[in-house]
Amino acid sequence: MRNFERPNARDLTGPGKLLVGANYHPHDSDPATWRRDTAMMRDAGITVVRLGHLAWDTFEPADGDFHFDWFDDVMDLMHEHGIGVILDIAARPAPLWLHRKHPTIDVIDPDGTRRYPNHRYTLDTGDPHFREHAVRFTDRLTRRYAAHPALTAFGIDNEPGDGPISYSPTVRARFIDWLKAKYGTVEALNRAWAGHRWSRQVSDFEEIGLPRPGVAGGAPERVLDFHRFISDEMNDYLDALFDTVEANAPGTLTTSNMWYYTPSKHFDWAPGAYAGRLTRPGNGLYPSLSLLDTDSIRDALFGIARIRYEQAEPFWCTEFTTMTAAPGSIRRSAYASLMLGNQLVCGWTWQSMHAGEEQFLQGMVDWGGEPTRKLDEYRQIAAEFRKIESHGFPYEVNAEIAIAMDFPSQIASAPFPERHDDQALTAFRTILDRNLDVRIVDLSRSELDYKILIVPGVLVLGESAAEAIRGFVERGGTAIMTSYSATLDADGQVFRSTRPGRLADVFGIRVGPYEETATLNEITKGHSGNDEVELCFEARSTTARAPRFDLVGPLGATVIATLGGLDQEYAAVTEHQYGEGKAIYVALPMRREVLDALLDDEIARLGIRTGPPVPAGVMARAVSDRHVLYLNLDGEPKPIDLPHNASGVISGQRFENGLVLGPWDAELVELDPPR
């Protein structure tokens, strides 16, 4: 490796910069191909590549035998072409030689079957032997490249929530140690786990087994604790990597493909997010390949929000769609991501894959190295980003509305008709479609400096979270809580007191049992399977569908909407003044029809900033005093009213009577200075 004086790594990544990149796998090819590809990247406007992921054994093919010389040439080549490098620390999956040396890192299925690591991420990240080697590899990699001028950031792991959970004897031993540290005595453990139920009391910690996955796999209190233990181990592993990077490369940016909420090994990322361990929070953005599927864009943007939480730093989409995405859909997704504060669009992947798990996956160039239409689309994005980047980008999210998300509630709500994160997604979509900024918050960590707090089915409510909601309302905020919320205490047991647990006085209600809507509709409509209800507010009415609703009894609260069309009238929405603020309870799970009605009133009453006025299907953000970004998600032209004459930064056109935004098109409008 040549000796370089290292420039400031943030030169490429500060305010007024938007980045277009590609995921690149030099260990798949040869120096001649690297030179060809870097020249093509430079010509296409690609300024960042993500390297190194999924390649530990290329750097360390045998225990302690490190090979970096080949990669030095890759880093130097990127620097020569003015391309920055996100260097991933590829500590998962582990090399096969490490599995052979330390079989305890192998995954054991609940039935006792040992999995051969055919699939990536098939390893136990809590195993101390794995940790030791992962940290050693991280240390060697980061020491070698910390001062390289091509280095833009280190990537911390990849998709850390992916991969199966191991049920090995060593995992069981560590889980027992974790429980001893948490509870101290078997008596305290039995109380938290309701051990008297079904004759499951523990008389000695050594009697503890691992709860099997699934609703019928074990008592929910035990399942919840096991997932908390797995989450703690995952965060400890990531912290070890962060600590190593910070020791060897202080001040270097860190990012990731932080997919923590996978179904397989979902863990709690809130501690890392609030600690700011990623200086550029990141994830892959993969909406549908179809231009007609706009819901998938909203869902993908929700991924940005739930990884970023309240971090002020720009987001990085470290992976971005290529494959067979419909022409124009990549560009549309890129502009949508800018409205949530994204700074980097990094295509997965540069090269169409020749081999391995993603064989045949199409990239920006084909299997023979010829450009595809996807490269043309990324070239267009890069050229347009250069035009607009200095006009208020990356966009700074300035939210007055927050949505609470809670890791225990996501785990514990698995048996419910709608999980907690599904309710949060509905709330997010509703607010996004109003072109309002919104933040995902962790109740126990956030200062809740917002005007509206939405609590969508937060099933598990500990003391600190309850006090946060209480204080928020008392100070003048509006809390909107939906069905299934505040049902379980921190141990995962149903509150014996009046629900919503710990907050009945704040909401001025008593929540009793629930009813099944379809069952009641058998009486009134004469057939089963119908879960439709009528929602009646004072000045409006609508219909919604819900499998269940709560029986809510006001204890000081006012009923502001009812459920009709059933065997009798039921309270649907209540509001209660508490302190300087308002607590609203919705007897249904989160529904757009209800939230829209509530937001209409509360946004006006609280003086919340509204988004730019646009037709339905158009996203918009005022990114500066004079610049507004518009994006048409739909396939029909959309007329946009402008407050006065303007110019199109992307198109170069003049607009004197508003503009018509073409199907799936984007425009950054620069308003003329006021006279």
SULCORLIN-V650837 format. One record per backbone hydrogen bond with DSSP energy under -1.0 kcal/mol. CO is the residue of the C=O (numbers start at 1). NH is the residue of the N-H. If there is no record, write none. Layout:
co=CO nh=NH
co=CO nh=NH
//
This chain:
co=8 nh=11
co=19 nh=345
co=20 nh=47
co=20 nh=48
co=21 nh=347
co=22 nh=50
co=23 nh=350
co=25 nh=28
co=26 nh=29
co=30 nh=34
co=31 nh=35
co=32 nh=36
co=33 nh=37
co=34 nh=38
co=35 nh=39
co=36 nh=40
co=37 nh=41
co=38 nh=42
co=39 nh=43
co=40 nh=44
co=41 nh=46
co=42 nh=45
co=47 nh=84
co=48 nh=22
co=49 nh=86
co=50 nh=24
co=51 nh=88
co=55 nh=58
co=55 nh=59
co=56 nh=60
co=59 nh=67
co=62 nh=65
co=68 nh=72
co=69 nh=73
co=70 nh=74
co=71 nh=75
co=72 nh=76
co=73 nh=77
co=74 nh=78
co=75 nh=79
co=76 nh=80
co=77 nh=81
co=78 nh=83
co=79 nh=82
co=84 nh=49
co=85 nh=152
co=85 nh=153
co=86 nh=51
co=87 nh=155
co=88 nh=90
co=89 nh=91
co=95 nh=99
co=96 nh=100
co=97 nh=101
co=98 nh=102
co=102 nh=105
co=103 nh=106
co=105 nh=124
co=107 nh=115
co=108 nh=167
co=109 nh=112
co=113 nh=109
co=116 nh=118
co=119 nh=122
co=121 nh=123
co=124 nh=127
co=127 nh=131
co=128 nh=132
co=129 nh=133
co=130 nh=134
co=131 nh=135
co=132 nh=136
co=133 nh=137
co=134 nh=138
co=135 nh=139
co=136 nh=140
co=137 nh=141
co=138 nh=142
co=139 nh=143
co=140 nh=144
co=141 nh=145
co=142 nh=146
co=145 nh=148
co=148 nh=151
co=150 nh=85
co=153 nh=87
co=154 nh=255
co=155 nh=89
co=159 nh=162
co=161 nh=265
co=168 nh=172
co=169 nh=173
co=170 nh=174
co=171 nh=175
co=172 nh=176
co=173 nh=177
co=174 nh=178
co=175 nh=179
co=176 nh=180
co=177 nh=181
co=178 nh=182
co=179 nh=183
co=180 nh=184
co=183 nh=185
co=185 nh=189
co=186 nh=190
co=187 nh=191
co=188 nh=192
co=189 nh=193
co=190 nh=195
co=194 nh=197
co=195 nh=200
co=196 nh=199
co=204 nh=207
co=205 nh=208
co=214 nh=217
co=217 nh=212
co=219 nh=223
co=220 nh=224
co=221 nh=225
co=222 nh=226
co=223 nh=227
co=224 nh=228
co=225 nh=229
co=226 nh=230
co=227 nh=231
co=228 nh=232
co=229 nh=233
co=230 nh=234
co=231 nh=235
co=232 nh=236
co=233 nh=237
co=234 nh=238
co=235 nh=239
co=236 nh=240
co=237 nh=241
co=238 nh=242
co=239 nh=243
co=240 nh=244
co=241 nh=245
co=242 nh=246
co=243 nh=247
co=244 nh=248
co=245 nh=249
co=249 nh=252
co=253 nh=154
co=254 nh=280
co=255 nh=156
co=257 nh=159
co=257 nh=259
co=258 nh=260
co=259 nh=161
co=260 nh=267
co=269 nh=273
co=270 nh=274
co=271 nh=275
co=272 nh=277
co=273 nh=276
co=281 nh=316
co=282 nh=258
co=289 nh=326
co=292 nh=294
co=294 nh=298
co=295 nh=299
co=296 nh=300
co=297 nh=301
co=298 nh=302
co=299 nh=303
co=300 nh=304
co=301 nh=305
co=302 nh=306
co=303 nh=307
co=304 nh=308
co=305 nh=309
co=308 nh=311
co=315 nh=343
co=316 nh=283
co=316 nh=318
co=317 nh=346
co=319 nh=285
co=320 nh=348
co=322 nh=325
co=326 nh=329
co=328 nh=332
co=329 nh=333
co=330 nh=334
co=331 nh=335
co=332 nh=336
co=333 nh=337
co=334 nh=338
co=337 nh=340
co=337 nh=342
co=338 nh=341
co=341 nh=315
co=343 nh=19
co=344 nh=317
co=345 nh=21
co=347 nh=23
co=349 nh=364
co=350 nh=365
co=353 nh=360
co=356 nh=359
co=358 nh=361
co=361 nh=353
co=362 nh=323
co=364 nh=372
co=365 nh=352
co=366 nh=369
co=370 nh=366
co=372 nh=376
co=373 nh=377
co=374 nh=378
co=375 nh=379
co=376 nh=380
co=377 nh=381
co=378 nh=382
co=379 nh=383
co=380 nh=384
co=381 nh=385
co=382 nh=386
co=383 nh=387
co=384 nh=388
co=385 nh=389
co=388 nh=391
co=389 nh=393
co=393 nh=16
co=400 nh=451
co=400 nh=452
co=401 nh=439
co=402 nh=454
co=403 nh=441
co=406 nh=410
co=407 nh=411
co=408 nh=412
co=409 nh=413
co=411 nh=414
co=413 nh=416
co=419 nh=423
co=420 nh=424
co=421 nh=425
co=422 nh=426
co=423 nh=427
co=424 nh=428
co=425 nh=429
co=426 nh=430
co=427 nh=431
co=428 nh=432
co=429 nh=433
co=431 nh=434
co=431 nh=436
co=432 nh=435
co=439 nh=403
co=441 nh=405
co=442 nh=445
co=442 nh=446
co=448 nh=450
co=451 nh=478
co=452 nh=402
co=453 nh=480
co=454 nh=404
co=455 nh=457
co=455 nh=482
co=457 nh=459
co=458 nh=486
co=459 nh=487
co=459 nh=488
co=462 nh=466
co=463 nh=467
co=464 nh=468
co=465 nh=469
co=466 nh=470
co=467 nh=471
co=468 nh=472
co=469 nh=473
co=470 nh=474
co=471 nh=475
co=472 nh=477
co=473 nh=476
co=474 nh=580
co=477 nh=582
co=478 nh=453
co=479 nh=584
co=480 nh=455
co=481 nh=586
co=482 nh=485
co=486 nh=501
co=487 nh=495
co=488 nh=461
co=489 nh=492
co=493 nh=489
co=499 nh=511
co=500 nh=503
co=503 nh=507
co=504 nh=508
co=504 nh=509
co=508 nh=555
co=508 nh=557
co=510 nh=553
co=513 nh=551
co=515 nh=549
co=516 nh=520
co=517 nh=521
co=520 nh=524
co=521 nh=525
co=531 nh=546
co=533 nh=544
co=534 nh=564
co=535 nh=542
co=536 nh=562
co=540 nh=537
co=542 nh=535
co=544 nh=533
co=547 nh=517
co=549 nh=515
co=551 nh=512
co=553 nh=510
co=558 nh=575
co=561 nh=572
co=561 nh=573
co=562 nh=536
co=563 nh=570
co=564 nh=534
co=570 nh=563
co=572 nh=587
co=573 nh=560
co=573 nh=561
co=574 nh=585
co=575 nh=558
co=576 nh=583
co=578 nh=581
co=581 nh=578
co=582 nh=479
co=583 nh=576
co=584 nh=481
co=585 nh=574
co=587 nh=550
co=588 nh=483
co=591 nh=595
co=592 nh=596
co=593 nh=597
co=594 nh=598
co=595 nh=599
co=596 nh=600
co=597 nh=601
co=598 nh=602
co=599 nh=603
co=600 nh=604
co=601 nh=605
co=602 nh=606
co=603 nh=608
co=615 nh=618
co=617 nh=633
co=619 nh=631
co=621 nh=623
co=621 nh=629
co=626 nh=671
co=627 nh=623
co=627 nh=624
co=628 nh=669
co=629 nh=621
co=630 nh=667
co=631 nh=619
co=634 nh=664
co=638 nh=661
co=640 nh=659
co=645 nh=672
co=646 nh=655
co=647 nh=670
co=648 nh=652
co=653 nh=648
co=655 nh=646
co=659 nh=640
co=661 nh=638
co=662 nh=665
co=665 nh=632
co=667 nh=630
co=668 nh=649
co=669 nh=628
co=670 nh=647
//
